[in-house]
Amino acid sequence: MNNQNFQSDDASGGTADQDKDRARHRSAIQREMIMQEADLRRSVNEKAKLEVEIRQLKNDEAHIKISLQEREARLNRLAQDISRAEAEMKELKKKLNVL
């Protein structure tokens, strides 16, 4: 009988140790989950922030392209006006030299 009592004491003692180990393991996993959730939230927030910044930059890019096109068109018109004015000046100088 003593042998049976010893076995049941050992089994119940082992169960208590196993319960403690499970509780420690559970706590470690829960801490890890909390850290992972915090990292995930941080990453999700950063992603959302970057998406907003990218959208804004794309809008800025569109405005810059429009401004660039407008300025290039104005530059072309001015270049044509200058060429015409130079040609007219040359023609006037020829007429003046003829007189």
Residue pairs with C-beta under 8 A, 6 or more apart in sequence:
none
